Amino acid sequence: MSTWDKLTGTTTLTAQQAAVIKQTYTLFGVSVFCALAGGYLGATSETLARFFSGWIGWIVAMLGLNLIPRIAIACRHNPALGVTALVFDGLFAGLVLSPLLWVASRVAPVLILAALGITATVFVGVTGYVFASGRTFSAPRGMMTGMFFAIMGAVLLNSFLNIGFLGILISAGIGIFGVMILIYSTSEVLNSENADSPIPGALSLFAGVFQIFVAVLNLLLRLVGGGRRD
């Protein structure tokens, strides 16, 4: 399938595909939960923030973010090892964000909650559609559902932080782009040769949500936190 087809096509799922995509999103949720745990540790630990801000921490982060997913994919047919690697990938990803989260927690802790809010609306919207879609996955319907949640999330964000019309547009734009990433990744999972296992797809979806959160939090630090880095 072309990129356009993955964003606009409709896929009729076999029983196996329907089961695997739901398992994929379940493991995706597990990764997100583990990332929250890692992120909490990072936001509350100056030691972790300083470590991952240094060059040794940067090397560790780059190695971990590239090697752990590879290990999970290599173990995708071993549920115990594969899921363990997936869990560790989420936890490690949260820890890697320690410098950014530490700064945000000092500038205004509510920014972290706001970034989580936008990310969560995208996650809930697309995940809800996937679980309700049954044996037919329609990329356009999934995108419309996700975009609706992203826009509502940006509006709610403004009601709490008063980031203004431009802030709403930028936040909604990032959320909508995140929806497109998740829909594209889902279509790719459904047409992948690795579709017999939910682990590769969960890794791909988690990478998309991770990018959304980082982008939104960086944006809010600039809009609300005045770009402070100390």
N, C-alpha and C positions, 0 to 999 in steps of 0.2 A: 504493500500500500504506500502511496505517496503521502507527503506531509499533509497536503490538502485533504486527502481521503480520510486520514486519521482524525482530522478536526471536523469533518463534515459528514462522514459516512455513518451508516447504520450496520451493525453486526448482529447477525442471528447466532446465538450461542448454543453450543451443544451442552448437554448436561454437565460434562466435565469442565468445560470452559466457565459455565455459570458458577459451579462450585469453586473452581480455582480462583476466579476473580473476587469472590466474597472472602475466601481465605486470605487472598492477597491484601485486601483492605483491612481485614482483621489484624494481620501481622503489621501492616502499615500503622495501625492505631497503636500497637504495642511499641513500635519504634518511636512514635511521637511521645508516648507516655515516658519512655526511658530517657528521651532527650529532655523532657521537662525536668526529670530528676537530676540529670547531669547539669542542666542549665541552672537549677536552683543552687546546686553546690557551687557552680561557677560564680553566680551572682552574690554569694555570701562569703566567698573565700578570696581574700587579697593575695594569698600565696599562689593559688591557681592562676589568678589574673596576671600576676607578675611572671610566673613561669611561662605561660603561653604567649606573653608579650615579648619574651626574649627569643634569640635565634635558635637556641636548643629546643625550646617549646614549639617554635614554628616548624622545625624539622620533624619533631615528634608528631605534630598535628598533621602535616602533609603525608607522612608515612602511614599514620593510622587511618586517615580518611580515604586513602587509596588501597591499603592492604586489607583492612577489615571487610569491606564489601566483597573483595575478591575471594576471601576465605569463605564468606557466607555463600557466595555463588558456587564455589567448589564443593561445598557441603550441602547443596540444595536438596539432594536426595537422601540426606541423613537428617531427619526432623530435629533430633536433639541438638546436634552440632550446628546445623544451619540456623535454627531459631536462637541458639545461644549467641552465635556471631551477630545475628541481627539485633538482638538486645544490646550487645556490647557496642555495636555501631551507633545506635541511638544514644546511649549513655555517653560515649566518647564525643559524639558530635556536640552534645550539650556542653561538655567540659571545654571543648575547643573554643566555644564562644565566651569563655570566662572574661577576657579583657573587655569585650563589648558590653557584656551584661554587668560587669563591675562598674564601668563608667555610667551606664544607664541607671543603675541602682543608686549612684551618688548624685546624678543630675536630677532625676525624678523617677522613683520606682514605678509610678503609674505608667511610664512609657513602656515598660516591659509588658505590663498587663494589656496595654492598648495594642501592642504588636501581636501579642498572643490572641487578642480578640479578633483582629483581621484574619490572622492565619487560621484560627478556629472556625470562623464563618465559612471560609473557603473549604476547609477540610470537611465540615459537617454537611455543607451543601452538596459537594460532589459525592461523598461517601453515602449520604442518604439516598441520592439518586441511584447509585450503583446497587444498593441493597433493595431498592424498590423496583428496579428495572426488569427483574425476572430473566427471561431468556432472550431479550432483545436489548442491545446497548446502542443507543442513539447518541452520537457525539454532540449534535446540535442541541438536543434537549438537555444533555448533561451540562453543556456550556451555559445555556440559558439559566438553568437552576443555580449553578455555581456563581454566575455573574450577579444574579439577583441577591444572593447572600452576601457577595463581596460589596455591593453597593450599599446594602442595608448596614453592613458592618462599618463601612466608612462614615455613614451618616450618624450611627450611634457613637462612633469614636469622636466625632465633632461635638456631640452633645456633652461629652465628658471633658474633652480637652480644649474645645473651641479653637481648632486648628485652621478654621476659615475655609472658604470655598475652594481655594487652591489646594489646601491640605486634603480636603475631601476628594478632589479630582485625582490627585497623585496617589492617595491611599487606595481609592477604588481602582485606579489604573493598575497598580501593582497587584491588587487582589485578582482583577480580571486576567492579567497576564499569568498569575499563578493558577487560575482555573484552566487556562489553555494548556499549561504545562501538565496538569493532572489528567486532563482529558486526552491529550496526546499520548502521555505515558500509558494510560489505561488501554487505549486503542493498540498501542505497541505491544503491551502485555498479551492482549487477546490474540494477536497475530504473530507472536514470537515462538521460536522453536523451543524455548524454555518454558512454555506455558503449562507444562506438566507439573511445575512447582510454583508455589506462590512467593517464594523467597526473592528471586530476581526482581519481580514486579514490585514487591514491597520496598525493596531498596531504591528502585527508580522513583517511586512515588514519594518516599521520604526525602530524597534529594531535592525534589521539587518544592516540598513544603519548607524544608530547611532554608532554601534560597528566598522564599517569600518572607519568612520571619526575619531573616537578616536584613533584607531590603527595607521592610517596613520599619524595623527598629532604627536603622541608620537614618531613614527619612525623618522619623519623629525626633531623633536627637538633634537634627538640624533645624526642624521647624519649631520645636518646643523648647529644646535644651540649649538652643543658641549655638550648637556646634561645639560645646565644651568637651574637652578631652581630659580634664583633670578634676 
